[in-house]
C-alpha cells in the first residue's frame, strides 16, 4: 500500500513538472544575439525591461555573446498587440499563417525586413494580433476559401460520444470510421491514457474536415516561401514630386547655440535641394519651427498636409521622437532622425532612420575595423588619471574583442615616462597605443612622452589610436598626429582639401555670406549629406528605396551612410564608421572598410 502511494505521488509530481515546464516554455521565446546588440536594444525591441531579461537569463547583465540565445519573456506589454515568434526547423510562412490564423500579407506588412532569403531558423518575427490584423484577417478568410484551404465554418465535433463499458479508443474510432490518431487529435486528453473512463464524453470530429486537413498538408498544394513573399511584395511606386518636411527648433529658446546649429543644418539642406532641382528632381519642401513642448508638435501634426509627406527630417529633442515616429508609421512616412541617438523608437518602428549610431552598434563596427587594420598588433592601453570615464564601455569591449582574437594587451598609466613606454614596445609587431580617455587633458599629458618614444625608436612601428573628438584638436596637434602615425575612428569626417568639401564650402559662403561654425560635425555638411542622400534615393527608387539603400550613388562630404535594419519589424540604423589616418608621410587618409 505504501509502495502504491509512493508511485502515485511520483506520478503526480512528474505530471506537475510536465505542466509547469510546458507553461514555462510558453512564457518566453528565444532571441539570437547579433553583432552590435546590447541588453538595452534587445529589451527595446520587445517592449520588456532589462530586468525581465536578466531574470530569465542570469549573468546577461554582465556579458552577452554574439550567436547565443536569450529567453525573452512574454509579458502583457509585448503580447497585447503582437506575438513574437522564433522560427523553428521546418516552419514556413504558410504554416505560420495557419498556426496564427493571419494572412501572409499581414505577416509581411508587420515584418518589412523579412524575405524568402532571410526566413530561417532562429529569426524572430512579429505576428500581428487579430484586432491589429483587422481587414487582413478577412482577406485571409477569402483567400483560404478560394484556395479550398479552410473548411466552411462549422462545429468542431459532429457529435459527442458517451463512453460505454469496455469501449476502447480502437473500437470507438472503428465505429465512426475514423483513425485512432484523428480521435486522439480531437480529444487531446487521450494522448497519455491507455484507458478511457466509462461515462465520459468524446468529441467525434467531422470526416470532411479531416479530409480537407489532409489535402492542405499535401506539399504540391502548399505555397512556398518564395511564392508567398513574391505575391505579397509591395509594388514599386515612383514619386513625381517628393514632399519633404523639416521639423526642427529654429528659433532661440532652447539650449545655448541650439538654434544656430539647426539653422546651419537647414542651410546645408537647402543646398542639397537646390542641387537636386538643378538635376530635374521635383521637390516640395515644408519647414516647421518646433518648440520644446508637446503642444507645438501636436499643432504641426494637425496640419492637413503633414499626413501626405513622403519623408520627414527631425526632431531634435528626445521627447518629440515617439509621437512623431508614431505619426510617421501610421501614415507610411519615412522619418530621418539626424541628431540624437538616445531613443528606442528605431527598435520597434519601421519608419525610422537613425543617423547617429547607437553606441553598442558603433563600437562593434570599430572593433571589427580595428582587428582588420591591426590583426597581429601589440596593443597598449594608457589609463587616464583624469576623472572622466566616458570611454569605459569602449575600452572594456575592445579588450574583450582583442582577447577573443588572441591579440596581446598591455596597460600603462598616463604618467608613464618614455622609459616605461620603451619597455612595452614589441620589436616584431605593430604597436598601437590607446588612451582610455578622449579628452584634451589626456592628450596634453601623453603626447610629449609618445613623441620622445617615436624619435628614440624611429625604426619601430608605433601608432596612436583615438576618438572622434580628436577632430576638434587637430589644429593644435596636427604635426604631432602625423609624427605619431595617428588613427582615430569617426562616423563623420571631412578633409577640407578635397574637391567636394571645397565646392560645398564655397557655395555655402556664396549663398549665406558667412562661414560655417568651427564644430564637429559641421551641421551645414550634415544637412547637405542627409538631405541629398534620402531625397536622391526617393527620386531614383521611389517607394522601393528600402531595398536599394546600398545603390544610392553618393560621395558624402562629411557623413557616411551604411544602413541596416535592426530587426524584421524595426527601422534602420547607420553603421558607417571611418578610420582617419595621419601618416608619417604627412598624408591624411580616410579609410573606408566597405
PyMOL commands that set and color helices and strands:
alter all, ss='L'
color gray80, all
select helices_A, chain A and resi 2-25+39-46+50-56+76-79+93-100+104-110+130-133+135-146+169-175+180-186+188-190+207-216+219-221+225-231+258-278+294-301+306-308+318-330+345-347+359-373+392-404+418-423+440-456+468-483+499-512+523-547+549-551
alter helices_A, ss='H'
color red, helices_A
select strands_A, chain A and resi 28-32+69-73+82-86+124-128+157-162+201-205+242-248+283-289+311-314+334-337+352-354+378-383+409-413+431-435+462-466+487-490+563-565+572-574+578-582+588-592
alter strands_A, ss='S'
color yellow, strands_A
deselect
rebuild
show_as cartoon
